[in-house]
Amino acid sequence: MIAITAAQGGLLSTQGAAAVVIGANIGTTATAVMAAVGATPNARRAAAAHVAFNVITAVAALLLLPWLIDALARMRQAMDLPPDPAVKLALFHTSFNVLGVVLMWPLAGWLTRMLQARFRRREEDEAQPRFLDDNVLAVPTLALDALERETARVGQVAVRMARRAVAGESAAAVEGDRVVLASLDAAAESFVERMSRREMPQRAARRLGRALRVLRYHETTGEQAVQAAELWRSTRADDDPIAQVQADFDHALDDLLALCDPARVPPARAGDVKLADQAMEATYEHLKSALLDQGATGRLSMAVMEAELRRSSALRRAGQQARKAYEHASADVESASGELARDART
């Protein structure tokens, strides 16, 4: 607007005012760069794409500036518009943005690959949050969306830990996932603290409470997985009297965990999860009875029996917590859909 006013008052030629417009477009990239400081990798990629769009378009426009001004003058005459510098500059600004789209369209694929490679290292570090960006805190709905997406990532790690514990991997093998889970959990809690400092509508507050409940279920799933992995017996006798019963429980629990995995596409049906949970509980009770019987008859030492009972109990609780997280997350989706429908009717 300043450039248009200056051109209209004769302080700048049309070509000079067009150059100011080009420089102003480059200057706006500073806002995107500052907003991307400390942001997620995807946010930094968006800022870099914004800078690239404006810089490439500006270079092309400067090189073509004399010819663009002449072409726009003829366009103005063809459209029977008044010969005001402001009209020419408005046409130039529109043409400048159209030129940017035309130039960047064929470069979009290359630019995407370049930006993904540029910021690849941090994003591949699973312990780094991918969705918790402070730039969305001002809008409660966007902040909650980001929190729920990150909570789903926490759930993926927790379920993976539980399945690895079921498969008999050692505590050392699960340690890497435990570090990832702790880091994501700390980031989510810090994000929630910053959210709570801002006012939010009652509906958003309820949604936040549900998200925190799901997050806690995922945390407990991971904790129980670590505990179970620490109790795993790396060597078992070939004639272990509870081997088959243990295998049945492990198989049923793994099926339940697979259904409750937030990464599952499409999400599991509630009926399937319920059936898998019932199968897990039945095999757990069978395993528990078998362990107590073997301990009572002396076929298993009391120490081994106690360790196996604690391990199976920890795995069972991990499965229960994963199921609760699935149920509450599913309820959140249904509740949000219902609220949107009520809003639409209103």
Sequence and secondary structure as in RCSB ss.txt:
>XXXX:A:sequence
MIAITAAQGGLLSTQGAAAVVIGANIGTTATAVMAAVGATPNARRAAAAHVAFNVITAVAALLLLPWLIDALARM
RQAMDLPPDPAVKLALFHTSFNVLGVVLMWPLAGWLTRMLQARFRRREEDEAQPRFLDDNVLAVPTLALDALERE
TARVGQVAVRMARRAVAGESAAAVEGDRVVLASLDAAAESFVERMSRREMPQRAARRLGRALRVLRYHETTGEQA
VQAAELWRSTRADDDPIAQVQADFDHALDDLLALCDPARVPPARAGDVKLADQAMEATYEHLKSALLDQGATGRL
SMAVMEAELRRSSALRRAGQQARKAYEHASADVESASGELARDART
>XXXX:A:secstr
 HHHHHHHTTSS HHHHHHHHHHHHHHTHHHHHHHHTT  HHHHHHHHHHHHHHHHHHHHHHHTHHHHHHHHHHH
HHHTT    HHHHHHHHHHHHHHHHHHHHTTTHHHHHHHHHHHTHHHHH TTS SS  GGGTTSHHHHHHHHHHH
HHHHHHHHHHHHHHHHTT  HHHHHHHHHHHHHHHHHHHHHHHHHHTS   HHHHHHHHHHHHHHHHHHHHHHHH
HHHHHT  S   TT TTHHHHHHHHHHHHHHHHHH TT SS   HHHHHHHHHHHHHHHHHHHHHHHHHHHTTSS
 HHHHHHHHHHHHHHHHHHHHHHHHHHHHHHHHHHHHHHHHHHHH 
